Every structure is written in structure tokens, then in C-alpha cells.
Amino acid sequence: EPEVTQTPSHQVTQMGQEVILRCVPISNHLYFYWYRQILGQKVEFLVSFYNNEISEKSEIFDDQFSVERPDGSNFTLKIRSTKLEDSAMYFCASNPNSGTSGRLHTDTQYFGPGTRLTVL
Amino acid sequence: QKEVEQDPGPLSVPEGAIVSLNCTYSNSAFQYFMWYRQYSRKGPELLMYTYSSGNKEDGRFTAQVDKSSKYISLFIRDSQPSDSATYLCAMSSSNFGNEKLTFGTGTRLTIIP
């Protein structure tokens, strides 16, 4: 069964450094997302991405964050200057959604295994 | 008031018992409701997906939605030790592709053999 993959599984970095988290969404999916989960807290939406542009972003997704789909398979999250509070699990998700809505559409989001980011 | 509330547990039940997990929400725009299972240090895995009010059954799992009460439930019958995980409810106001999911905090469940 196709699945979302993420690399690396664990990333350790120094405060102020740039990190890039990588995701390979399921191949025929059209929408891509990043969520994060700080230890012991709930999963929080960061950003959604469609047709090579951001569809929606949360308050958390400030100027230090960016997303990119550099080729036909990868989807990346870049954090420009990491802070201690960026330490969290980062989950990528994808959705096959055709771009329409309604009760007959049961497409939803499928999550990857996550990247644990530790900022020292 | 939090948008989605979920009792974090932990909840421990003996093997074979029926488990009931619940979430309440405040945003009346939510129409799509999901339950995800998350094992330790893994990503959320979709278990159930429902639209609006009503019941949906899949094997040992039943999802219930009561929009009038803004209350959703997941029932697990004949619980197994392999069901031990954190269960997350999630919801959205549409299933349009860019719609974000809003999650509860998750309930940590342990099934005791």
C-alpha cells in the first residue's frame, strides 16, 4: 500500500541553523501539508500546498518557515533559523483530493511517520 | 473554550472490553470527522472517516457523530493489546483539499492482556 515517507527520522541541530525536512507524498496525491506536534501536545496544522503554491497557513507558519516542491516527488519544509521552541515532531501529509468538496468525497489526509527535530 | 476537547487519559481496560473514546467540539462548521491512531513516535494512521451525523462501522470499530451535541465517539469492540495507542480525533469544515484538520489532544489507551 502506498505511503507517505519522510527523511530524516531524527534531526538534531543547533539553534540558529537552517534545517530542511523532506517528504515524499503518495504519488497521485494533489494536496500536501505539514503539521507539527510538540511533545505532549496536540497535532497542529502548519501549512497546506497545492499546485505549487501555499493554499493556507497557520499563525505558526511565520517568515522563518517555507515550503517547496522542488521536483515531481519531494515536498520540503525549511526552517531558516531554528529556535529551541521549534523542537517537535513534524508530520507531512498528503491528500488525493480532486479539488472539489461535498459529502460524496471521502478523500482525506494520510500522514507520514514524522521527523523528530531537536534544537539544542 | 478549546475548539476540540479530548480527555487525554490515560485509559486502561482489560483485553476483550469495549472501549469508548470521545471528543467534543465548539465549532459548528465542522462536518467531517476522523479518528486517527498513533503509536509511540509514529505518524497518525487514519482509522475512521465520517461525514455529518450518524454511525459508521468498520470491523471492530464504530464511529458515531452527534452534531446536535457537538460530540463524537469511537467504540472499539473486543479490544486487543495491539489496540494500545493514542487515539486522536480530528475534524474539518470541508473536505476540500486545502482544508486543515483540527485535532484533539489524543487519548492514550492501554489494553491489558
gemmi code that builds the backbone of each chain (N, CA, C; Angstrom):
import gemmi

chains = {
    "A": [
        ("GLU", (0.848, -1.197, 0.000), (0.000, 0.000, 0.000), (0.883, 1.247, 0.000)),
        ("PRO", (0.574, 2.207, -0.876), (1.397, 3.429, -0.928), (1.361, 4.172, 0.398)),
        ("GLU", (2.471, 4.827, 0.742), (2.507, 5.579, 1.977), (3.382, 6.814, 1.816)),
        ("VAL", (3.162, 7.747, 2.710), (3.975, 8.958, 2.770), (5.275, 8.610, 3.502)),
        ("THR", (6.398, 9.026, 2.949), (7.672, 8.796, 3.616), (8.312, 10.130, 3.971)),
        ("GLN", (9.122, 10.112, 5.039), (9.787, 11.329, 5.493), (11.222, 11.016, 5.883)),
        ("THR", (12.108, 11.957, 5.586), (13.501, 11.839, 5.989), (14.016, 13.184, 6.469)),
        ("PRO", (14.941, 13.209, 7.431), (15.368, 12.057, 8.219), (14.324, 11.717, 9.273)),
        ("SER", (14.526, 10.615, 9.981), (13.591, 10.286, 11.056), (13.879, 11.148, 12.282)),
        ("HIS", (15.145, 11.529, 12.448), (15.529, 12.383, 13.563), (16.599, 13.356, 13.090)),
        ("GLN", (16.392, 14.625, 13.399), (17.335, 15.676, 13.016), (17.694, 16.469, 14.271)),
        ("VAL", (18.995, 16.553, 14.526), (19.464, 17.364, 15.652), (20.213, 18.551, 15.079)),
        ("THR", (19.924, 19.739, 15.569), (20.564, 20.927, 15.036), (20.813, 21.931, 16.148)),
        ("GLN", (21.703, 22.857, 15.869), (21.975, 23.930, 16.814), (21.033, 25.097, 16.551)),
        ("MET", (20.670, 25.780, 17.611), (19.823, 26.959, 17.487), (20.422, 27.935, 16.477)),
        ("GLY", (19.587, 28.471, 15.613), (20.039, 29.421, 14.606), (20.400, 28.793, 13.273)),
        ("GLN", (20.522, 27.472, 13.244), (20.852, 26.790, 11.996), (19.598, 26.571, 11.156)),
        ("GLU", (19.825, 26.381, 9.871), (18.739, 26.070, 8.944), (18.574, 24.562, 8.834)),
        ("VAL", (17.327, 24.111, 8.774), (17.074, 22.687, 8.545), (16.070, 22.537, 7.408)),
        ("ILE", (16.194, 21.425, 6.698), (15.241, 21.072, 5.659), (14.715, 19.678, 5.961)),
        ("LEU", (13.420, 19.595, 6.105), (12.765, 18.314, 6.347), (12.129, 17.874, 5.030)),
        ("ARG", (12.304, 16.605, 4.721), (11.886, 16.124, 3.404), (10.759, 15.111, 3.506)),
        ("CYS", (9.920, 15.144, 2.500), (8.745, 14.281, 2.457), (8.547, 13.820, 1.019)),
        ("VAL", (8.142, 12.570, 0.866), (7.692, 12.090, -0.436), (6.224, 11.702, -0.271)),
        ("PRO", (5.321, 12.531, -0.771), (3.883, 12.218, -0.648), (3.517, 11.004, -1.500)),
        ("ILE", (2.315, 10.498, -1.311), (1.805, 9.417, -2.143), (1.649, 9.931, -3.569)),
        ("SER", (2.017, 9.111, -4.539), (2.334, 9.619, -5.882), (1.176, 10.295, -6.606)),
        ("ASN", (-0.036, 9.883, -6.465), (-1.124, 10.516, -7.211), (-1.869, 11.556, -6.385)),
        ("HIS", (-1.316, 11.929, -5.254), (-1.982, 12.908, -4.406), (-1.673, 14.325, -4.871)),
        ("LEU", (-2.620, 15.224, -4.609), (-2.531, 16.578, -5.140), (-2.284, 17.636, -4.066)),
        ("TYR", (-2.703, 17.364, -2.846), (-2.558, 18.337, -1.770), (-1.541, 17.815, -0.759)),
        ("PHE", (-0.761, 18.724, -0.239), (0.299, 18.355, 0.691), (0.248, 19.292, 1.889)),
        ("TYR", (0.671, 18.759, 3.018), (0.540, 19.510, 4.268), (1.756, 19.250, 5.144)),
        ("TRP", (1.991, 20.185, 6.037), (2.889, 19.970, 7.170), (2.129, 20.286, 8.459)),
        ("TYR", (2.321, 19.400, 9.425), (1.805, 19.588, 10.766), (2.976, 19.403, 11.727)),
        ("ARG", (2.831, 19.913, 12.941), (3.834, 19.624, 13.943), (3.143, 19.209, 15.244)),
        ("GLN", (3.910, 18.479, 16.053), (3.402, 18.031, 17.347), (4.517, 18.205, 18.369)),
        ("ILE", (4.401, 19.221, 19.189), (5.326, 19.391, 20.302), (5.039, 18.296, 21.319)),
        ("LEU", (6.086, 17.780, 21.935), (5.958, 16.650, 22.851), (4.863, 16.887, 23.887)),
        ("GLY", (3.914, 15.955, 23.929), (2.839, 16.036, 24.908), (1.687, 16.933, 24.513)),
        ("GLN", (1.786, 17.538, 23.315), (0.731, 18.440, 22.883), (0.025, 17.894, 21.639)),
        ("LYS", (-0.979, 18.618, 21.179), (-1.756, 18.115, 20.055), (-1.066, 18.387, 18.719)),
        ("VAL", (-1.490, 17.669, 17.719), (-1.008, 17.888, 16.360), (-1.582, 19.216, 15.859)),
        ("GLU", (-0.694, 20.076, 15.333), (-1.116, 21.414, 14.891), (-0.800, 21.608, 13.411)),
        ("PHE", (-1.742, 22.187, 12.712), (-1.581, 22.490, 11.295), (-0.563, 23.605, 11.094)),
        ("LEU", (0.313, 23.427, 10.108), (1.245, 24.484, 9.732), (0.861, 25.103, 8.394)),
        ("VAL", (0.749, 24.255, 7.347), (0.584, 24.788, 6.009), (0.004, 23.724, 5.088)),
        ("SER", (-0.771, 24.178, 4.102), (-1.219, 23.298, 3.020), (-0.709, 23.854, 1.698)),
        ("PHE", (-0.542, 22.968, 0.725), (0.162, 23.326, -0.517), (-0.510, 22.615, -1.670)),
        ("TYR", (-0.797, 23.358, -2.733), (-1.466, 22.785, -3.903), (-1.022, 23.530, -5.138)),
        ("ASN", (-0.779, 22.803, -6.182), (-0.444, 23.422, -7.471), (0.728, 24.392, -7.321)),
        ("ASN", (1.715, 23.952, -6.581), (2.959, 24.693, -6.403), (2.826, 26.013, -5.664)),
        ("GLU", (1.773, 26.140, -4.871), (1.694, 27.317, -4.018), (0.973, 27.004, -2.711)),
        ("ILE", (1.226, 27.845, -1.727), (0.594, 27.678, -0.424), (-0.895, 27.990, -0.544)),
        ("SER", (-1.722, 27.059, -0.032), (-3.169, 27.261, -0.010), (-3.607, 27.956, 1.267)),
        ("GLU", (-3.049, 27.504, 2.379), (-3.416, 28.073, 3.669), (-2.243, 27.875, 4.613)),
        ("LYS", (-2.073, 28.801, 5.526), (-1.037, 28.646, 6.536), (-1.552, 29.128, 7.874)),
        ("SER", (-0.983, 28.588, 8.940), (-1.411, 28.956, 10.275), (-0.539, 30.092, 10.801)),
        ("GLU", (-0.908, 30.567, 11.978), (-0.130, 31.633, 12.623), (1.286, 31.158, 12.956)),
        ("ILE", (1.421, 29.853, 13.165), (2.736, 29.299, 13.498), (3.689, 29.457, 12.318)),
        ("PHE", (3.166, 29.354, 11.137), (3.975, 29.356, 9.905), (4.372, 30.784, 9.578)),
        ("ASP", (5.403, 31.260, 10.280), (5.846, 32.637, 10.056), (6.977, 32.676, 9.024)),
        ("ASP", (7.644, 33.805, 8.950), (8.618, 34.021, 7.877), (9.830, 33.095, 7.951)),
        ("GLN", (10.037, 32.447, 9.070), (11.184, 31.546, 9.145), (10.898, 30.203, 8.474)),
        ("PHE", (9.635, 29.947, 8.149), (9.253, 28.694, 7.513), (9.026, 28.912, 6.017)),
        ("SER", (9.356, 27.897, 5.234), (8.995, 27.915, 3.822), (8.801, 26.479, 3.364)),
        ("VAL", (8.011, 26.324, 2.312), (7.789, 25.002, 1.741), (8.076, 25.064, 0.253)),
        ("GLU", (8.404, 23.882, -0.276), (8.766, 23.824, -1.684), (8.507, 22.418, -2.203)),
        ("ARG", (8.145, 22.358, -3.469), (8.060, 21.071, -4.145), (9.073, 21.148, -5.283)),
        ("PRO", (10.310, 20.808, -4.998), (11.392, 21.066, -5.959), (11.350, 20.187, -7.204)),
        ("ASP", (10.663, 19.042, -7.102), (10.540, 18.158, -8.263), (9.199, 17.461, -8.172)),
        ("GLY", (9.001, 16.431, -8.983), (7.688, 15.812, -9.019), (7.370, 14.902, -7.862)),
        ("SER", (8.359, 14.690, -6.960), (8.089, 13.733, -5.897), (8.305, 14.290, -4.495)),
        ("ASN", (9.245, 15.204, -4.319), (9.572, 15.668, -2.974), (8.776, 16.899, -2.568)),
        ("PHE", (8.573, 17.019, -1.258), (7.911, 18.180, -0.683), (8.703, 18.514, 0.574)),
        ("THR", (9.231, 19.727, 0.664), (10.141, 20.052, 1.761), (9.612, 21.175, 2.634)),
        ("LEU", (10.024, 21.127, 3.885), (9.778, 22.202, 4.841), (11.134, 22.716, 5.283)),
        ("LYS", (11.363, 24.010, 5.105), (12.617, 24.623, 5.529), (12.344, 25.542, 6.713)),
        ("ILE", (13.176, 25.408, 7.721), (13.135, 26.344, 8.845), (14.449, 27.098, 8.791)),
        ("ARG", (14.368, 28.395, 8.582), (15.575, 29.182, 8.264), (16.521, 29.333, 9.436)),
        ("SER", (16.038, 29.682, 10.555), (16.867, 29.934, 11.732), (16.158, 29.302, 12.923)),
        ("THR", (16.551, 28.082, 13.238), (15.793, 27.321, 14.227), (15.903, 27.914, 15.621)),
        ("LYS", (14.809, 27.754, 16.357), (14.741, 28.189, 17.741), (14.478, 26.962, 18.615)),
        ("LEU", (14.753, 27.102, 19.898), (14.540, 25.981, 20.814), (13.102, 25.472, 20.737)),
        ("GLU", (12.169, 26.403, 20.620), (10.745, 26.033, 20.607), (10.291, 25.371, 19.309)),
        ("ASP", (11.189, 25.263, 18.338), (10.851, 24.523, 17.117), (11.029, 23.020, 17.304)),
        ("SER", (11.592, 22.617, 18.429), (11.745, 21.189, 18.708), (10.370, 20.540, 18.773)),
        ("ALA", (10.160, 19.544, 17.916), (8.845, 18.909, 17.790), (8.957, 17.769, 16.793)),
        ("MET", (7.872, 17.000, 16.686), (7.711, 16.065, 15.566), (7.036, 16.826, 14.443)),
        ("TYR", (7.566, 16.692, 13.247), (6.978, 17.332, 12.079), (6.426, 16.239, 11.165)),
        ("PHE", (5.144, 16.345, 10.874), (4.475, 15.357, 10.040), (4.105, 15.968, 8.695)),
        ("CYS", (4.404, 15.227, 7.665), (3.940, 15.553, 6.329), (2.683, 14.733, 6.073)),
        ("ALA", (1.755, 15.267, 5.314), (0.551, 14.529, 4.939), (0.223, 14.839, 3.494)),
        ("SER", (-0.503, 13.932, 2.855), (-0.969, 14.202, 1.502), (-2.401, 13.713, 1.337)),
        ("ASN", (-3.061, 14.246, 0.333), (-4.497, 14.043, 0.128), (-4.728, 13.909, -1.364)),
        ("PRO", (-5.444, 12.851, -1.798), (-5.670, 12.693, -3.234), (-6.714, 13.636, -3.796)),
        ("ASN", (-7.326, 14.452, -2.957), (-8.490, 15.271, -3.289), (-8.425, 15.865, -4.685)),
        ("SER", (-9.505, 15.701, -5.412), (-9.554, 16.163, -6.792), (-9.757, 17.664, -6.884)),
        ("GLY", (-9.998, 18.317, -5.768), (-10.183, 19.764, -5.788), (-11.614, 20.177, -5.621)),
        ("THR", (-12.496, 19.200, -5.442), (-13.889, 19.528, -5.190), (-14.265, 19.075, -3.792)),
        ("SER", (-15.403, 19.455, -3.330), (-15.831, 19.116, -1.983), (-17.226, 18.523, -2.023)),
        ("GLY", (-17.716, 18.077, -0.885), (-19.055, 17.518, -0.832), (-19.075, 16.197, -0.125)),
        ("ARG", (-20.232, 15.772, 0.277), (-20.355, 14.605, 1.129), (-19.955, 13.318, 0.436)),
        ("LEU", (-19.962, 13.286, -0.897), (-19.599, 12.058, -1.584), (-18.092, 11.871, -1.673)),
        ("HIS", (-17.357, 12.914, -1.342), (-15.910, 12.820, -1.435), (-15.360, 12.397, -0.084)),
        ("THR", (-14.683, 11.276, -0.067), (-14.168, 10.772, 1.204), (-12.658, 10.897, 1.283)),
        ("ASP", (-12.089, 11.677, 0.392), (-10.642, 11.861, 0.460), (-10.265, 12.602, 1.718)),
        ("THR", (-9.193, 12.163, 2.327), (-8.697, 12.887, 3.483), (-7.187, 12.743, 3.543)),
        ("GLN", (-6.612, 13.131, 4.642), (-5.174, 13.273, 4.727), (-4.513, 12.024, 5.303)),
        ("TYR", (-3.429, 11.633, 4.656), (-2.648, 10.481, 5.080), (-1.275, 10.976, 5.511)),
        ("PHE", (-0.870, 10.539, 6.691), (0.311, 11.097, 7.331), (1.530, 10.203, 7.172)),
        ("GLY", (2.683, 10.850, 7.127), (3.949, 10.149, 7.171), (4.349, 9.828, 8.601)),
        ("PRO", (5.488, 9.159, 8.775), (5.915, 8.731, 10.106), (6.502, 9.851, 10.953)),
        ("GLY", (6.819, 10.973, 10.318), (7.314, 12.120, 11.074), (8.825, 12.220, 11.105)),
        ("THR", (9.292, 13.452, 11.311), (10.700, 13.737, 11.593), (10.756, 14.393, 12.958)),
        ("ARG", (11.553, 13.801, 13.833), (11.739, 14.423, 15.151), (12.846, 15.446, 15.037)),
        ("LEU", (12.527, 16.705, 15.260), (13.517, 17.787, 15.219), (13.875, 18.181, 16.643)),
        ("THR", (15.163, 18.124, 16.930), (15.664, 18.549, 18.236), (16.597, 19.730, 18.021)),
        ("VAL", (16.262, 20.859, 18.616), (17.079, 22.072, 18.518), (17.788, 22.282, 19.844)),
        ("LEU", (19.099, 22.325, 19.780), (19.909, 22.462, 21.005), (20.387, 23.893, 21.202)),
    ],
    "B": [
        ("GLN", (-12.801, 28.624, 25.316), (-13.120, 27.206, 25.093), (-12.294, 26.687, 23.923)),
        ("LYS", (-11.655, 25.529, 24.129), (-10.866, 24.952, 23.056), (-11.776, 24.505, 21.929)),
        ("GLU", (-11.262, 24.558, 20.716), (-12.062, 24.179, 19.565), (-12.435, 22.694, 19.602)),
        ("VAL", (-11.490, 21.857, 19.998), (-11.723, 20.418, 20.115), (-11.174, 19.967, 21.464)),
        ("GLU", (-12.000, 19.285, 22.228), (-11.569, 18.801, 23.541), (-11.628, 17.281, 23.561)),
        ("GLN", (-10.596, 16.704, 24.148), (-10.499, 15.254, 24.219), (-9.821, 14.907, 25.532)),
        ("ASP", (-10.389, 13.986, 26.266), (-9.800, 13.546, 27.529), (-8.488, 12.839, 27.230)),
        ("PRO", (-7.366, 13.322, 27.771), (-6.074, 12.723, 27.426), (-5.823, 11.355, 28.043)),
        ("GLY", (-6.684, 10.969, 29.010), (-6.472, 9.693, 29.685), (-5.346, 9.819, 30.699)),
        ("PRO", (-4.564, 8.771, 30.948), (-4.589, 7.505, 30.224), (-5.783, 6.639, 30.597)),
        ("LEU", (-6.161, 5.772, 29.672), (-7.270, 4.863, 29.849), (-6.747, 3.437, 29.732)),
        ("SER", (-6.988, 2.640, 30.759), (-6.550, 1.240, 30.756), (-7.763, 0.346, 30.897)),
        ("VAL", (-7.879, -0.632, 30.005), (-9.003, -1.564, 30.060), (-8.481, -2.968, 29.815)),
        ("PRO", (-9.190, -3.992, 30.314), (-8.748, -5.374, 30.079), (-9.062, -5.810, 28.654)),
        ("GLU", (-8.262, -6.716, 28.164), (-8.464, -7.282, 26.833), (-9.882, -7.817, 26.697)),
        ("GLY", (-10.491, -7.539, 25.540), (-11.850, -8.011, 25.295), (-12.924, -7.010, 25.651)),
        ("ALA", (-12.572, -5.978, 26.395), (-13.569, -4.980, 26.794), (-13.952, -4.082, 25.623)),
        ("ILE", (-15.073, -3.413, 25.774), (-15.483, -2.387, 24.815), (-14.905, -1.054, 25.291)),
        ("VAL", (-14.249, -0.369, 24.373), (-13.636, 0.920, 24.694), (-14.463, 2.030, 24.062)),
        ("SER", (-14.656, 3.097, 24.802), (-15.359, 4.264, 24.296), (-14.448, 5.484, 24.414)),
        ("LEU", (-14.188, 6.116, 23.294), (-13.355, 7.314, 23.250), (-14.198, 8.457, 22.701)),
        ("ASN", (-13.997, 9.650, 23.235), (-14.906, 10.748, 22.902), (-14.179, 12.062, 22.667)),
        ("CYS", (-14.825, 12.907, 21.880), (-14.371, 14.288, 21.695), (-15.588, 15.195, 21.655)),
        ("THR", (-15.404, 16.394, 22.149), (-16.416, 17.433, 21.971), (-15.771, 18.576, 21.202)),
        ("TYR", (-16.605, 19.358, 20.557), (-16.062, 20.458, 19.785), (-17.002, 21.655, 19.878)),
        ("SER", (-16.478, 22.812, 19.559), (-17.275, 24.034, 19.692), (-17.622, 24.663, 18.338)),
        ("ASN", (-16.879, 24.327, 17.306), (-17.079, 24.954, 16.000), (-18.191, 24.229, 15.230)),
        ("SER", (-19.332, 24.860, 15.099), (-20.471, 24.212, 14.435), (-20.248, 24.043, 12.932)),
        ("ALA", (-19.193, 24.630, 12.393), (-18.892, 24.472, 10.966), (-18.272, 23.113, 10.643)),
        ("PHE", (-17.788, 22.417, 11.655), (-17.167, 21.110, 11.403), (-18.210, 20.136, 10.876)),
        ("GLN", (-17.858, 19.462, 9.777), (-18.773, 18.490, 9.180), (-18.110, 17.147, 8.930)),
        ("TYR", (-16.792, 17.114, 8.898), (-16.054, 15.900, 8.590), (-15.246, 15.523, 9.818)),
        ("PHE", (-15.362, 14.261, 10.195), (-14.806, 13.816, 11.462), (-13.971, 12.567, 11.245)),
        ("MET", (-12.802, 12.561, 11.820), (-11.877, 11.470, 11.637), (-11.340, 10.984, 12.975)),
        ("TRP", (-10.983, 9.742, 13.004), (-10.227, 9.171, 14.113), (-8.916, 8.623, 13.561)),
        ("TYR", (-7.847, 9.023, 14.198), (-6.523, 8.530, 13.855), (-5.968, 7.763, 15.043)),
        ("ARG", (-5.160, 6.759, 14.742), (-4.448, 6.012, 15.779), (-2.975, 6.364, 15.637)),
        ("GLN", (-2.329, 6.617, 16.743), (-0.915, 6.985, 16.721), (-0.154, 6.131, 17.722)),
        ("TYR", (0.750, 5.310, 17.207), (1.640, 4.569, 18.079), (2.790, 5.477, 18.470)),
        ("SER", (3.480, 5.104, 19.534), (4.513, 5.958, 20.091), (5.548, 6.336, 19.032)),
        ("ARG", (5.792, 7.618, 18.881), (6.795, 8.157, 17.975), (6.551, 7.788, 16.511)),
        ("LYS", (5.279, 7.599, 16.162), (4.900, 7.328, 14.776), (3.898, 8.378, 14.314)),
        ("GLY", (3.608, 8.379, 13.019), (2.635, 9.306, 12.478), (1.216, 8.832, 12.707)),
        ("PRO", (0.248, 9.750, 12.699), (-1.161, 9.360, 12.811), (-1.592, 8.490, 11.635)),
        ("GLU", (-2.335, 7.438, 11.959), (-2.827, 6.483, 10.965), (-4.349, 6.585, 10.930)),
        ("LEU", (-4.903, 6.843, 9.763), (-6.359, 7.029, 9.658), (-7.096, 5.725, 9.965)),
        ("LEU", (-8.063, 5.822, 10.892), (-8.897, 4.676, 11.254), (-10.311, 4.793, 10.677)),
        ("MET", (-10.923, 5.934, 10.921), (-12.329, 6.113, 10.539), (-12.529, 7.526, 10.016)),
        ("TYR", (-13.448, 7.634, 9.070), (-13.751, 8.932, 8.445), (-15.261, 9.004, 8.272)),
        ("THR", (-15.887, 10.019, 8.836), (-17.342, 10.139, 8.743), (-17.733, 11.558, 8.363)),
        ("TYR", (-18.897, 11.641, 7.748), (-19.444, 12.935, 7.352), (-20.731, 13.179, 8.114)),
        ("SER", (-20.841, 14.345, 8.717), (-22.037, 14.798, 9.414), (-22.446, 13.815, 10.505)),
        ("SER", (-23.706, 13.768, 10.870), (-24.152, 12.927, 11.973), (-24.408, 11.495, 11.516)),
        ("GLY", (-24.364, 10.581, 12.496), (-24.642, 9.191, 12.196), (-23.548, 8.264, 12.660)),
        ("ASN", (-23.709, 6.994, 12.305), (-22.757, 5.952, 12.693), (-22.055, 5.394, 11.475)),
        ("LYS", (-20.851, 4.921, 11.712), (-20.124, 4.192, 10.674), (-19.363, 3.065, 11.340)),
        ("GLU", (-19.457, 1.884, 10.752), (-18.821, 0.722, 11.355), (-17.791, 0.148, 10.397)),
        ("ASP", (-16.647, -0.271, 10.975), (-15.604, -0.913, 10.184), (-14.939, -1.950, 11.072)),
        ("GLY", (-15.355, -3.195, 10.902), (-14.795, -4.256, 11.732), (-15.149, -4.049, 13.193)),
        ("ARG", (-14.126, -3.987, 14.036), (-14.355, -3.815, 15.471), (-14.562, -2.349, 15.869)),
        ("PHE", (-14.452, -1.459, 14.912), (-14.524, -0.023, 15.193), (-15.852, 0.563, 14.723)),
        ("THR", (-16.437, 1.401, 15.578), (-17.641, 2.152, 15.222), (-17.424, 3.610, 15.579)),
        ("ALA", (-17.669, 4.481, 14.609), (-17.592, 5.917, 14.850), (-18.999, 6.479, 14.883)),
        ("GLN", (-19.242, 7.348, 15.851), (-20.548, 7.999, 15.995), (-20.360, 9.495, 16.012)),
        ("VAL", (-21.254, 10.195, 15.349), (-21.223, 11.652, 15.345), (-22.598, 12.166, 15.723)),
        ("ASP", (-22.639, 13.043, 16.701), (-23.879, 13.712, 17.087), (-23.638, 15.214, 16.964)),
        ("LYS", (-23.985, 15.756, 15.814), (-23.708, 17.171, 15.573), (-24.551, 18.073, 16.467)),
        ("SER", (-25.737, 17.619, 16.844), (-26.580, 18.472, 17.692), (-25.937, 18.703, 19.049)),
        ("SER", (-25.176, 17.704, 19.513), (-24.480, 17.831, 20.799), (-23.026, 18.199, 20.631)),
        ("LYS", (-22.563, 18.261, 19.393), (-21.147, 18.530, 19.090), (-20.274, 17.504, 19.831)),
        ("TYR", (-20.570, 16.247, 19.569), (-19.946, 15.149, 20.319), (-19.688, 14.008, 19.356)),
        ("ILE", (-18.460, 13.486, 19.357), (-18.162, 12.333, 18.525), (-17.546, 11.242, 19.392)),
        ("SER", (-17.733, 10.012, 18.965), (-17.247, 8.865, 19.730), (-16.623, 7.838, 18.805)),
        ("LEU", (-15.698, 7.087, 19.370), (-15.149, 5.907, 18.711), (-15.285, 4.752, 19.684)),
        ("PHE", (-15.918, 3.669, 19.221), (-16.057, 2.467, 20.033), (-15.170, 1.374, 19.442)),
        ("ILE", (-14.473, 0.687, 20.319), (-13.653, -0.454, 19.916), (-14.211, -1.675, 20.629)),
        ("ARG", (-14.675, -2.644, 19.843), (-15.191, -3.881, 20.432), (-14.085, -4.909, 20.511)),
        ("ASP", (-14.228, -5.837, 21.454), (-13.259, -6.933, 21.587), (-11.824, -6.389, 21.531)),
        ("SER", (-11.530, -5.467, 22.404), (-10.235, -4.775, 22.361), (-9.076, -5.764, 22.513)),
        ("GLN", (-7.995, -5.461, 21.785), (-6.802, -6.298, 21.751), (-5.601, -5.500, 22.266)),
        ("PRO", (-4.593, -6.178, 22.776), (-3.374, -5.457, 23.206), (-2.782, -4.603, 22.088)),
        ("SER", (-2.944, -5.043, 20.835), (-2.416, -4.273, 19.703), (-3.174, -2.962, 19.483)),
        ("ASP", (-4.317, -2.797, 20.145), (-5.050, -1.537, 20.066), (-4.452, -0.477, 20.983)),
        ("SER", (-3.491, -0.863, 21.798), (-2.852, 0.096, 22.705), (-2.126, 1.159, 21.890)),
        ("ALA", (-2.552, 2.391, 22.028), (-2.022, 3.501, 21.227), (-2.676, 4.784, 21.731)),
        ("THR", (-2.310, 5.882, 21.116), (-3.016, 7.141, 21.360), (-4.003, 7.361, 20.222)),
        ("TYR", (-5.232, 7.691, 20.566), (-6.298, 7.890, 19.587), (-6.605, 9.377, 19.494)),
        ("LEU", (-6.500, 9.883, 18.286), (-6.699, 11.301, 18.028), (-7.994, 11.510, 17.258)),
        ("CYS", (-8.831, 12.406, 17.727), (-9.943, 12.821, 16.882), (-9.487, 14.041, 16.084)),
        ("ALA", (-10.041, 14.173, 14.895), (-9.716, 15.316, 14.044), (-10.956, 15.693, 13.260)),
        ("MET", (-11.058, 16.952, 12.910), (-12.249, 17.384, 12.196), (-11.944, 18.571, 11.299)),
        ("SER", (-12.840, 18.761, 10.318), (-12.682, 19.879, 9.404), (-14.058, 20.325, 8.934)),
        ("SER", (-14.111, 21.530, 8.396), (-15.408, 22.065, 7.963), (-15.726, 21.717, 6.523)),
        ("SER", (-14.719, 21.267, 5.788), (-14.995, 20.768, 4.442), (-13.994, 19.683, 4.149)),
        ("ASN", (-14.173, 18.966, 3.062), (-13.134, 18.027, 2.639), (-12.473, 18.536, 1.364)),
        ("PHE", (-12.607, 19.830, 1.145), (-11.844, 20.457, 0.074), (-10.369, 20.314, 0.405)),
        ("GLY", (-9.560, 20.120, -0.605), (-8.187, 19.709, -0.374), (-7.367, 20.568, 0.547)),
        ("ASN", (-7.604, 21.881, 0.563), (-6.741, 22.729, 1.373), (-7.236, 22.885, 2.799)),
        ("GLU", (-8.294, 22.172, 3.150), (-8.876, 22.348, 4.472), (-8.003, 21.702, 5.531)),
        ("LYS", (-7.635, 22.456, 6.534), (-6.804, 21.930, 7.601), (-7.627, 21.045, 8.518)),
        ("LEU", (-6.935, 20.115, 9.158), (-7.545, 19.302, 10.199), (-7.257, 19.938, 11.556)),
        ("THR", (-8.268, 19.953, 12.406), (-8.096, 20.397, 13.787), (-8.182, 19.159, 14.670)),
        ("PHE", (-7.141, 18.946, 15.456), (-7.021, 17.724, 16.244), (-7.368, 17.971, 17.705)),
        ("GLY", (-7.824, 16.892, 18.358), (-7.862, 16.860, 19.803), (-6.482, 16.492, 20.330)),
        ("THR", (-6.346, 16.520, 21.643), (-5.036, 16.250, 22.240), (-4.667, 14.776, 22.214)),
        ("GLY", (-5.665, 13.897, 21.965), (-5.402, 12.461, 21.936), (-5.685, 11.816, 23.275)),
        ("THR", (-6.193, 10.576, 23.223), (-6.404, 9.763, 24.431), (-5.480, 8.575, 24.368)),
        ("ARG", (-4.679, 8.434, 25.403), (-3.738, 7.309, 25.458), (-4.450, 6.085, 26.030)),
        ("LEU", (-4.496, 5.015, 25.242), (-5.233, 3.800, 25.598), (-4.270, 2.634, 25.777)),
        ("THR", (-4.448, 1.900, 26.859), (-3.684, 0.671, 27.090), (-4.666, -0.469, 27.296)),
        ("ILE", (-4.485, -1.542, 26.523), (-5.292, -2.749, 26.674), (-4.451, -3.765, 27.445)),
        ("ILE", (-4.964, -4.173, 28.569), (-4.205, -5.065, 29.454), (-4.534, -6.515, 29.126)),
        ("PRO", (-3.503, -7.321, 28.774), (-3.769, -8.736, 28.416), (-4.330, -9.530, 29.589)),
    ],
}
model = gemmi.Model(1)
for chain_id, residues in chains.items():
    chain = gemmi.Chain(chain_id)
    for i, (resn, *xyz) in enumerate(residues, 1):
        res = gemmi.Residue()
        res.name, res.seqid = resn, gemmi.SeqId(i, " ")
        for name, pos in zip(("N", "CA", "C"), xyz):
            atom = gemmi.Atom()
            atom.name, atom.element = name, gemmi.Element(name[0])
            atom.pos, atom.b_iso = gemmi.Position(*pos), 0.0
            res.add_atom(atom)
        chain.add_residue(res)
    model.add_chain(chain)
structure = gemmi.Structure()
structure.add_model(model)
structure.setup_entities()
